[in-house]
């Protein structure tokens, strides 16, 4: 009787422990995987993180929201033209943020913001509609990608990409170079600052910045439109995100050497500082896909809010910043999601409801393991108790 009572207590304690542990596991897992949401206003179309990781600049079509990454709050709103929307970047020395203003009637400008004061210190007028901006590693030049419409006939127009090289000291436009037909969507610069890569329709254009001329046109694929470009830290590869996947281009052979397909509806692309992961915002599922640059396979997926668009990675590689475009009535109410990369294990998909289901399944498995273990313990104890024979208390008498 005493043994059975003890067994019931042990089993009861194990059951309570299993339930509490399962609830804690699911709660902590969901709390760790949930992104932080910051109200950025408007329609955030681009993100730019300072080299020290302290601030994120978010042009939203109305103004530039400045996010303090320590508090995850907007600490400044900077007026940057009529339509600050296309793109933004921060100089490698962390002193200035460059924000593109699309302006009106196809004529835009570049707003230069002092990072220390979050005030506009200069405005650079452009003759075209700007769409991309990068700063050279030595901080001497800022290059702007824009488009120029050339009339072919009364009803058809052809757009050519124009790269404007601007001196960061004087803010004067040094040159305007035409680079490829339909090259109006994306650009990236090599780590050594010698080459500029410009994305277009079907082709990736390479420009020698020292000579300010196009050196080669690399055929990517038919019916593909390059949306974003990033260069590996060693400068050996250019990753071109298009409407149908990622094309890996060797800067040595100047040819496509690999492709990553079946990415749903890819919107934007970012590369981890160590070059190990390509992060892609996928609009159909509203997730960020993490592509391993060695295997070119998907390692994990991350829930990053709704209506995701642009993406950037913190300098230490620990956080992802993803813009979300919400439409309320006739107005926009954009946000920025902050995702902790360390909270996601390689090989695990954490996507919305699927992640919750997976976490609950793991919790149930843990409960089942505890229950089976308790059952086995009970059986063994009972078996041992039945096999133990009590000594006889019978008094033997002998014949007198």
N, C-alpha and C positions, 0 to 999 in steps of 0.2 A: 504493500500500500504506500509506504514511504517512497519507494523507488518510482512508482507511477506518478505520484504527486510532484516529485522533483523533475521528472521528465516533462510534465505539462508546463511547469514553470520555465524550463529551459526552452521548450518549443515556443512558448508565448513570447519570451524575451527576444528570441531570434526573429520571430515574425514582426514584432514591433520595430526592431532594429532595421530589418529589411525595408519596411514601409517608409520609415523616416529617412533612411539612406537614399531610397529611390526618389523621394520628393526633393531632397536636397540636391541630388545629382541633376535632375531635370531643371530645377530652378536655377542653379548655378550655371548650367550649360546654356540655358536660354538667355540668362543675363549677360554672360560673357560674349555670346554671339550676336546680340542685338546691337546694331549700329547706333551711335549718338547722332541726333538730328539737330542741326543748327539752322535757324531761319535766316536766309540770305536775301530774301526779297526778289521780286522781278522774275526773270527767266535766266538763271545762271548758265551761261554757255561755255565758260572756260574757267580754269583754275590755275593759279600760279603760286607755288610755295617758295618762301625765302630759303636761301641756302642753310641758314641756321635752324630752320623748321619752326620759327616762332610765329610766323604769320602766313595766312593764305589770302590771296587777292582774288576776288570773285566779281568779274563784270557781269551784270545781270540785265543789261539793256536799258537800265535807268540810271544807275550809278555803279560805283565799285565798292562792294562790301569788303571790309578788312576783318578777317577772323583771327582772334588771338587763340592759338592752339593750346595754351595752358588752361584757359578758362572755357574754351569752346564757345565764345561769344563774339558777336560783331562789335568791334571797338571803334570803328570809324566808317563813315560813308563819304566817298570821294566823288565829286562831280567830274566826269570825264567825257564831256561832249554830249552830242545829241543821242547817239546810239552806241554806247560802249558794249559791244556784244561779241565780236568775232574771236578775239584771242588776247592773251596776256602772257607776260613772262617777267621774271626778275633777273637782273644782271648777276653773273657769278659772284661778284664781290658783295652782293646783297644791299647795294646802296639805292638802286632805283628799280621801280616797277614800270614796265612799258605796257600800256593798254591801248588797244585799237578802237577807234571810234569810226563806225561805218558812215556816219554823217548822212547827208541827203543827196539824192540825184547822182549816186555813184562816186562821190568825192568825199574822202574821209581824212583822218588825221591820226597822229600818235600822241597820246598824252603820257608825259613823263612824271612819275610820282616819286617824291622823296620818301623812302621807307621809314626814316626816323621820325618825320613830322606828318606823314600821310597828307601831304599837300602837293598840288600840281606845280612843278617848277618850270615846265616848258611844254609847248605844244608844237608839233611838227606837222605842217600841212602837206598833204599828199594830193596828187592829181587823179587818183584812182580809188577803187573800193578795196581796202585792205582786208586780208583774210588770215594771215599768219605772221608771227614775229618770233625771232630768236636773237640772242646776243652771243657774240663770239666769246670763246673761253678767256681771252685776254681783256675782255671788257671794252675793247676799242671801237667795235662796230656793232650796230644793231641792224639786222636785215629784215625787211618787210616784204611779204609776198602780197601781191595785189593782182587785179585782173584788168585787162584792157580789151574793150570790145572793138572788133574790126568788122566793118560792114562788108559782106560778101555779095549780097543781092538785096532787093527791097524787103524781102521777108526773112532772110537768114543772116545770123551774125555768128562770128567765131570769136571765142575768148582766148586771149594769150596771157600766160603768166608773166608778170613783171617783178623782178627782184630789185628792190631799192636798198642800197647800202648807205647807211647814215653814220656819220662820225658822232660818237657819244660825247665827245668833249665840246664840240661846237653845235651839235644837233643840225648840221647841214647835210643835205642829201648829196652824196658824192657821185652816185651813178644810178642809172636805171637800165636794167638789162632784161631783154625779152628772153624768156626761157620756156619754150614748148607751148604747143597748142593745148588749151584746156588745163594748163598747169596753174590752178587757182585754189587748191584746197589744203595743202599741207607742205611743211618744210622742216628740215632738221639739219644740224651742223655737226661735222665730224669732231671728235674730241680734241684733235690738234688744231682745229679752226681753219683748216686749209680748204675744205670742200663743203659745199652746200648741196643738200639733196631736196629736190622739189618734186612733189607728187602731182600727177595729172591723170588724164584718161588714157589707159593702156600703157603709159610710159612713166618711168622714173628718170628725172633729169638730174644730171650731175653738173655742178657749176664750180669752177676754180675761182675762189674768192680773191686770190692775189691778182689774177688776170681779169677777173670780173667777166668771164666768158663761160658759156656752156661747153663742156668737154665731151660729154657722151650722153646718149639717150638709151636707156635700158628698157627693153620690151618686157612688160610684166605679163599681161594676158589680154585677150580680146574681151570686150564688154566689161571691163573692170574699171572702177573709179577709185583711186587712192584717197583715203580719208585722213589718214594720220601716218606719221613717220617717226620712228625712234632709232637711234644708233647704239650699238653695243658699246660698253665702256672701253673695249680694246680697239674699237673702230673697224673690226673685221666684217661686221654684218649691219645691214640696214633692214629693219622690220617694217614692212609696208602693210598697213591695214586697209583692206578694200571692202567693198560690199559683199564679197563672197569668201572672205577669209584673210589669212595673214601670209604674205609672201616674204620669204627670207632671201635677201640679196647679198651675195658676196661682193665686198668692195674691191677684192683683188681680181676676181674673174669677171666682175661686172655682169653677173647673170643670176637668175633665180636658181637657188640650189635646193630649196625645200618649200613646202606649203603646209598650212594648217587650215583645214576646211571644217564645215559643219559647225559654225559658230552662231547660228541663228541670225539675229540682226545686230551685227557689231556696229558700235557707234564711235568709240574712242579707244585709244591705246596708250599705255604707260609701261615703263620698264623699271624694275626694281634697281636700286643703286648698285647692287652686286651683279646685275645682269642675269640672275638666275630665273626670274619670272617675268613673263609678259602678262599684264593685266588688261583685260578687254571688258568694256561695258557692253552687255548684251541686252537690248531693249525689249525683246519678246518676253523674256522671263524676269527681267529686272534684276539681273545678277551680274557679278563680276566674275569672269572666268580667269583662273590662274593657269597659264600655260608654261610648262617647264621648257626652258630654252635648249636643254640638252636632248631630251626625248621628244620634244615638241608635242607632248601629250598633256591633257588637262589633269592637273594634280588635285585641284579642289575648286569649289564654287562658293561664292559669298553673297548672301542677301545684302543688298545695298539700297533699300528703299524703293520708292515707286518713281516711274518716269525718269530713269537714270540717263545721264548724258555724258558729261565730261569726267575725267579721272586724272588724279595726280597721286604720287607717292611721296611720303615724307622722306627727308634726306637720310634718316636712319633705317628706312625700309619697314618700320613697324606699323605705320598707319596708312590707310588709303582714304583719300578724299574724293567723294563722288557727288556730283551735282544732280539734284532732282528738280524737275520742272513740273509744278502743279498748276493746273488751270482751275480757277474758281470763278464761275460765271464768265465775265468778259475780261478778267484780269488774271495775272500770274502771281503765284505766291511760292517762290522757289526756296529750296533748302539745300544744305550740304550734309551728306552723311559721312560720319567718321567711323571707319571700320578698323578694329584692332586685328592685324594679320596674325599675331601670335596666338590668338584664341582659336585658330582653325588648324586642325591637324592635316598633314599631307595625306591625300587619298580619301578624305571625307567630304562629302557634298553637304553643304549647309544652306539650303535654299528654302526660305519661307516655311510653309506648312510641312514640307518634307523633313526639315531638320527637327521639328517638334515630334513628328511621328517616329523618327529614328531614335531620338533621345528617350521617348517613352518605351520603345521596344527594348532598348538596352536596359532600362530600369526594370522592365518585366523579366528579362532574362536573369538579371541579378537576383530578383525575388525568387525566381524558379530555382536557381542554384542554391540559395539559402534553404528553401523549403525541402529540396531533395536531400541536402546535407543533413537537415534536422531529422528527416524520415529515416535515413540510414543510421544515424546515431541512436534513435529510439529502438529500431529493430535490433541493433547489436547489443544494446543494454538489456533488452528483454530476453534475448537469447542467452546472454550470460547469466541472467538471474534464474532462468529455468534449468540451466545446466548445473547450477550450484545446488548440491544436496545438503539439507540441514542434518546435523547429527541426531541420532535417535535418543529420545529421553526415556525409553522403556527400561524398567527395572527388572533385571533378570533374577530369578529365584532358583535356588537349587533344592533338590529333594533332601529333606532331612532324614 
